[in-house]
Amino acid sequence: MAIYPASQPGSHRHTLSVLVENRPGVLARIAGLFARRAFNIDSLSVSLTERPDISRLTVTAEVEEIPLEQIIKQLNKLLHVLKIVDLDPGTTVERELVLIKVTADESNRSDVLEIVRLFRVRVVDVHPASLTIEATGAEGKVDALLGLLEPYGVIELVRSGSVAVTRGPHALSEKVIGSEVTGR
């Protein structure tokens, strides 16, 4: 059993950063658009931005180029959507948080702790029969960590979904009408 997403043939992983007005129902409309187009969202993270009136959705999905363009056009038509960017992996910092509860008893605890040390992640809970590990990093690092822990027995797993920001001094919200650049 693989515990990380597999790629779809002919599609590529895309990370969309979507700025929206911070209003009820916006997330449901965006997720519904993906569902109507029969695209599975691999990860979805939503939070307030540096502006309390704007929220950022970070959506990752395996999508081909042409359908992605159609989704972006339809997203732009939705009420309360302010800005959409298909983030370039070369100019983006992307991370996710994962909590992994893994079987770790007297017989294998030192092996699991060696993996924790190797990946420079943290143990956040210790039980005589398990360890809960917190890791933050790029998707590839998280996948590699999970691959090494899988043989020990992953009891429970939760991934936050990707969050991403472009490199450099500018904010995506600067491109939204009504934004003022203050001290940047």
C-alpha positions as CSV (number, residue, x, y, z in Angstrom):
1,M,0.0,0.0,0.0
2,A,1.6,3.3,-1.1
3,I,0.8,6.2,1.3
4,Y,1.6,9.0,-1.2
5,P,-0.1,10.0,-4.4
6,A,0.8,8.4,-7.7
7,S,1.1,10.4,-10.9
8,Q,-1.6,10.0,-13.6
9,P,-0.2,9.1,-17.1
10,G,0.1,12.2,-19.3
11,S,-0.5,14.6,-16.5
12,H,1.8,16.8,-14.5
13,R,1.7,18.0,-11.0
14,H,0.6,21.7,-10.8
15,T,0.4,23.9,-7.7
16,L,-2.2,26.7,-8.0
17,S,-2.1,29.7,-5.7
18,V,-5.6,31.2,-5.5
19,L,-6.3,34.4,-3.8
20,V,-9.9,34.9,-2.8
21,E,-12.0,37.3,-0.7
22,N,-12.3,35.9,2.8
23,R,-16.0,35.0,2.6
24,P,-18.1,31.9,3.4
25,G,-18.7,29.4,0.6
26,V,-15.8,30.4,-1.6
27,L,-13.9,27.2,-0.8
28,A,-16.9,25.0,-1.6
29,R,-17.4,26.7,-5.0
30,I,-13.7,26.1,-5.9
31,A,-13.7,22.5,-4.8
32,G,-17.0,22.0,-6.6
33,L,-15.5,23.3,-9.9
34,F,-12.7,20.7,-9.7
35,A,-15.2,18.0,-8.9
36,R,-17.5,19.0,-11.9
37,R,-14.4,18.8,-14.2
38,A,-13.6,15.3,-12.7
39,F,-10.2,16.3,-11.4
40,N,-9.0,15.0,-8.1
41,I,-7.3,17.5,-5.8
42,D,-4.2,15.9,-4.3
43,S,-3.8,18.6,-1.6
44,L,-5.7,21.7,-0.5
45,S,-4.6,24.2,2.1
46,V,-6.5,27.3,3.0
47,S,-5.5,30.2,5.3
48,L,-5.6,33.9,5.8
49,T,-2.9,36.0,4.1
50,E,-1.0,39.0,5.3
51,R,-4.3,40.8,4.6
52,P,-7.3,39.7,6.7
53,D,-9.7,40.3,3.9
54,I,-7.9,37.8,1.6
55,S,-7.4,34.1,1.9
56,R,-5.0,31.9,0.0
57,L,-5.9,28.5,-1.3
58,T,-2.9,26.3,-2.4
59,V,-4.2,23.5,-4.6
60,T,-2.1,20.7,-6.0
61,A,-3.4,18.4,-8.6
62,E,-2.2,16.1,-11.4
63,V,-3.6,17.8,-14.5
64,E,-2.8,18.0,-18.2
65,E,-2.1,21.5,-19.6
66,I,-5.3,22.0,-21.7
67,P,-7.8,21.1,-18.9
68,L,-5.7,23.2,-16.4
69,E,-6.2,26.2,-18.6
70,Q,-9.9,25.6,-18.7
71,I,-10.1,25.2,-14.9
72,I,-8.1,28.5,-14.5
73,K,-10.5,30.3,-16.8
74,Q,-13.5,29.0,-14.9
75,L,-12.0,29.8,-11.6
76,N,-11.4,33.4,-12.8
77,K,-15.2,33.7,-13.5
78,L,-16.1,32.7,-9.9
79,L,-17.4,35.4,-7.6
80,H,-14.8,36.4,-4.9
81,V,-11.8,34.9,-6.8
82,L,-9.1,37.7,-7.0
83,K,-6.0,36.1,-8.5
84,I,-4.8,32.7,-9.7
85,V,-1.2,31.7,-10.4
86,D,0.1,28.3,-11.6
87,L,3.3,28.4,-9.6
88,D,6.6,27.6,-11.3
89,P,8.5,25.0,-9.2
90,G,11.8,26.7,-10.0
91,T,10.7,30.0,-8.5
92,T,8.6,28.7,-5.6
93,V,9.2,27.5,-2.0
94,E,6.8,24.7,-1.3
95,R,6.4,22.8,1.9
96,E,4.0,20.6,3.8
97,L,3.6,19.3,7.3
98,V,3.1,15.7,8.1
99,L,2.4,13.8,11.4
100,I,3.2,10.1,11.3
101,K,2.4,7.7,14.1
102,V,4.7,4.7,13.6
103,T,5.0,1.4,15.4
104,A,8.1,1.7,17.6
105,D,8.7,-0.8,20.4
106,E,11.8,-2.0,22.1
107,S,12.8,-4.1,19.1
108,N,12.8,-1.3,16.5
109,R,12.7,2.0,18.3
110,S,16.4,2.8,17.8
111,D,16.0,2.1,14.0
112,V,13.1,4.5,13.8
113,L,15.0,7.1,15.8
114,E,17.9,6.8,13.4
115,I,15.6,7.6,10.5
116,V,14.2,10.6,12.5
117,R,17.8,11.8,13.0
118,L,18.8,11.3,9.4
119,F,15.8,13.4,8.1
120,R,16.3,16.0,10.8
121,V,12.6,15.7,11.8
122,R,11.1,15.6,15.4
123,V,9.5,13.1,17.6
124,V,6.5,14.9,19.2
125,D,4.9,12.0,21.1
126,V,6.4,8.9,22.7
127,H,4.4,5.8,23.7
128,P,5.8,2.4,24.7
129,A,4.5,1.0,21.4
130,S,4.7,4.0,19.0
131,L,6.3,7.3,18.1
132,T,4.6,10.3,16.5
133,I,6.9,12.1,14.2
134,E,6.5,15.7,12.8
135,A,8.1,16.5,9.5
136,T,8.1,19.6,7.4
137,G,9.6,19.8,4.0
138,A,9.1,19.5,0.3
139,E,6.9,16.7,-1.0
140,G,9.8,14.6,-2.1
141,K,11.4,14.7,1.4
142,V,8.1,13.7,3.0
143,D,7.6,10.9,0.5
144,A,11.1,9.6,1.1
145,L,10.6,9.7,4.9
146,L,7.3,7.8,4.6
147,G,8.9,5.2,2.3
148,L,11.5,4.4,5.0
149,L,9.0,4.3,7.8
150,E,6.5,2.2,6.0
151,P,8.2,-1.2,6.8
152,Y,8.0,-0.4,10.5
153,G,4.2,0.0,10.3
154,V,2.6,3.4,9.9
155,I,-0.4,3.4,12.3
156,E,-1.8,6.8,11.4
157,L,-0.8,9.6,9.0
158,V,-2.0,13.1,8.4
159,R,-0.6,15.5,5.8
160,S,-1.4,19.2,5.8
161,G,-1.2,19.6,2.0
162,S,1.3,21.9,0.3
163,V,1.7,25.6,1.0
164,A,3.7,27.6,-1.4
165,V,5.0,31.1,-1.9
166,T,7.1,32.6,-4.7
167,R,10.7,33.5,-4.1
168,G,11.7,37.2,-3.8
169,P,10.4,40.3,-2.0
170,H,7.0,40.6,-3.6
171,A,3.6,39.2,-2.4
172,L,1.0,37.8,-4.7
173,S,-1.6,40.0,-3.0
174,E,0.3,43.1,-4.3
175,K,-1.3,42.3,-7.7
176,V,-4.8,42.5,-6.3
177,I,-6.8,45.8,-6.7
178,G,-6.7,47.8,-3.5
179,S,-3.3,46.5,-2.3
180,E,-0.7,48.9,-1.0
181,V,2.9,48.0,-0.7
182,T,4.0,49.0,2.8
183,G,7.7,49.0,3.5
184,R,8.6,46.2,1.1
